[in-house]
Amino acid sequence: MAYVTHEFEPVFNEQSKVLLLGSIPSITSREVGFYYSHPKNRFWKVMEILFEEKIIDKKSFCLKHKIALWDTIASCEIHASSDASIKNVKVNDLNIILEAANIKAIFTEGKKAHEIYQKYLYPIYKIEDICLSSTSPANARMSLDQLVTEYKQILKFL
């Protein structure tokens, strides 16, 4: 188990309308310094299909499409990148985004992000989250097409 602190900033601006929250970045994402950076994570592929656009710059893409990205966890104990091993959670302060942008919906990505949101963040913010399936390679049961179909919900809030 390692104690991990989230080391990169949320992606958002005052035009952001949808907030997508993961749990905590994977080892690969922490090394790269950006969200969903594991080569087998399908998040960016799902976004390319949803928006019918090749993503050149991930941050610019999110801002252009009014998507805010962050994670529920600010720091925790975790073994490798295993969400199941997460302990001793400290959560992020979502007011950084919620006070700056007119967020219409909060989506949590994966069961752990949803669980953390419901336990620690919903009682503070009183905004229901919509739980989406994880795009992680650990969620092999979901096909790319199934993920795209599920993530289409995002579009109605943009």
C-alpha positions as CSV (number, residue, x, y, z in Angstrom):
1,M,0.0,0.0,0.0
2,A,1.2,3.5,-0.9
3,Y,-0.1,6.8,0.3
4,V,-1.0,8.7,-2.8
5,T,-1.9,12.4,-3.2
6,H,-3.7,13.7,-6.3
7,E,-1.1,15.9,-7.9
8,F,-2.7,17.6,-10.8
9,E,-5.3,20.2,-11.1
10,P,-8.9,19.8,-12.2
11,V,-9.8,20.7,-15.8
12,F,-12.6,23.2,-16.0
13,N,-13.5,26.8,-16.8
14,E,-16.5,29.0,-16.2
15,Q,-18.3,27.5,-19.3
16,S,-18.1,23.9,-17.9
17,K,-21.5,22.3,-17.6
18,V,-20.7,18.7,-16.9
19,L,-18.4,17.4,-14.1
20,L,-16.9,14.0,-14.6
21,L,-15.4,12.5,-11.5
22,G,-13.1,9.5,-11.2
23,S,-11.7,8.0,-8.0
24,I,-8.0,8.8,-8.1
25,P,-5.6,8.7,-11.1
26,S,-3.9,5.4,-11.9
27,I,-0.1,5.0,-11.7
28,T,0.2,5.7,-15.4
29,S,-2.0,8.8,-15.2
30,R,0.0,10.0,-12.2
31,E,3.3,9.5,-14.1
32,V,2.0,11.4,-17.2
33,G,0.2,14.0,-15.1
34,F,-3.2,13.8,-16.8
35,Y,-6.5,12.0,-16.5
36,Y,-7.1,8.6,-18.1
37,S,-3.6,8.3,-19.5
38,H,-3.3,4.5,-19.3
39,P,-3.1,3.4,-23.0
40,K,-5.8,0.8,-22.5
41,N,-8.2,3.1,-20.7
42,R,-11.1,3.8,-23.2
43,F,-12.2,7.2,-21.8
44,W,-10.6,9.3,-24.6
45,K,-11.8,6.8,-27.3
46,V,-15.4,7.1,-26.0
47,M,-15.1,10.9,-26.1
48,E,-13.8,10.8,-29.7
49,I,-16.8,8.7,-30.7
50,L,-19.4,10.8,-28.8
51,F,-18.1,14.1,-30.2
52,E,-17.1,12.7,-33.6
53,E,-13.8,14.4,-33.3
54,K,-10.1,13.3,-33.1
55,I,-8.6,14.5,-29.8
56,I,-5.3,16.3,-30.3
57,D,-5.1,18.1,-27.0
58,K,-7.1,16.5,-24.1
59,K,-7.5,19.6,-21.9
60,S,-8.5,21.8,-24.9
61,F,-11.0,19.2,-26.0
62,C,-12.6,19.2,-22.5
63,L,-12.8,22.9,-22.3
64,K,-14.2,23.3,-25.8
65,H,-17.0,20.8,-25.0
66,K,-17.8,22.3,-21.6
67,I,-16.5,19.2,-19.7
68,A,-14.9,19.5,-16.3
69,L,-12.7,16.6,-15.1
70,W,-11.5,15.8,-11.6
71,D,-11.5,13.0,-9.1
72,T,-13.4,12.4,-5.9
73,I,-10.3,11.6,-3.9
74,A,-7.6,14.1,-2.9
75,S,-5.4,11.5,-1.2
76,C,-5.7,7.9,0.0
77,E,-3.8,4.7,0.6
78,I,-3.9,2.5,-2.5
79,H,-2.2,-0.6,-3.8
80,A,-1.0,0.0,-7.4
81,S,-4.0,1.3,-9.2
82,S,-6.6,-0.9,-7.6
83,D,-9.8,1.0,-6.6
84,A,-10.7,-2.0,-4.4
85,S,-7.7,-1.4,-2.2
86,I,-8.5,2.3,-1.4
87,K,-8.4,3.2,2.3
88,N,-8.1,6.3,4.4
89,V,-9.7,8.7,1.9
90,K,-9.6,12.4,1.9
91,V,-11.9,14.0,-0.7
92,N,-11.4,16.9,-3.0
93,D,-13.2,20.2,-2.4
94,L,-15.7,20.4,-5.3
95,N,-16.5,24.0,-4.5
96,I,-13.4,24.9,-6.6
97,I,-15.4,23.9,-9.7
98,L,-19.0,24.4,-8.4
99,E,-18.5,28.0,-7.5
100,A,-16.8,28.9,-10.8
101,A,-18.9,27.0,-13.3
102,N,-22.6,26.4,-13.9
103,I,-22.4,22.6,-13.6
104,K,-25.7,21.0,-14.8
105,A,-24.8,17.4,-13.9
106,I,-22.2,15.4,-12.0
107,F,-21.2,12.0,-13.4
108,T,-19.1,9.6,-11.4
109,E,-17.0,7.1,-13.4
110,G,-17.0,3.6,-11.9
111,K,-18.4,2.1,-8.7
112,K,-15.6,3.4,-6.4
113,A,-16.0,7.0,-7.5
114,H,-19.8,6.7,-7.0
115,E,-19.3,5.1,-3.6
116,I,-16.9,7.8,-2.5
117,Y,-19.1,10.5,-3.9
118,Q,-22.2,9.2,-2.1
119,K,-20.4,8.6,1.2
120,Y,-18.4,11.8,1.5
121,L,-19.4,14.4,-1.1
122,Y,-23.2,14.1,-1.6
123,P,-23.8,14.9,2.1
124,I,-21.9,18.2,1.5
125,Y,-23.2,19.3,-1.9
126,K,-26.6,17.7,-2.1
127,I,-26.3,17.1,-5.8
128,E,-27.1,13.6,-7.0
129,D,-24.5,12.0,-9.2
130,I,-25.1,9.8,-12.2
131,C,-22.9,6.7,-12.1
132,L,-21.3,5.6,-15.3
133,S,-19.3,2.4,-16.0
134,S,-15.6,2.7,-15.7
135,T,-13.6,3.0,-18.9
136,S,-10.6,1.3,-17.1
137,P,-9.1,-1.8,-18.7
138,A,-10.1,-3.5,-15.4
139,N,-13.7,-3.2,-16.6
140,A,-13.3,-5.6,-19.5
141,R,-17.0,-6.8,-19.4
142,M,-18.1,-3.5,-21.0
143,S,-17.5,-3.2,-24.7
144,L,-16.5,0.1,-26.3
145,D,-20.0,0.3,-27.9
146,Q,-21.7,-0.3,-24.6
147,L,-19.6,2.5,-23.0
148,V,-20.4,4.9,-25.8
149,T,-24.1,4.2,-25.4
150,E,-24.0,4.8,-21.6
151,Y,-21.8,7.9,-21.9
152,K,-24.3,9.5,-24.4
153,Q,-26.2,10.7,-21.3
154,I,-23.5,13.4,-20.9
155,L,-24.6,15.1,-24.2
156,K,-28.1,16.2,-23.0
157,F,-26.4,18.4,-20.3
158,L,-24.1,20.2,-22.7
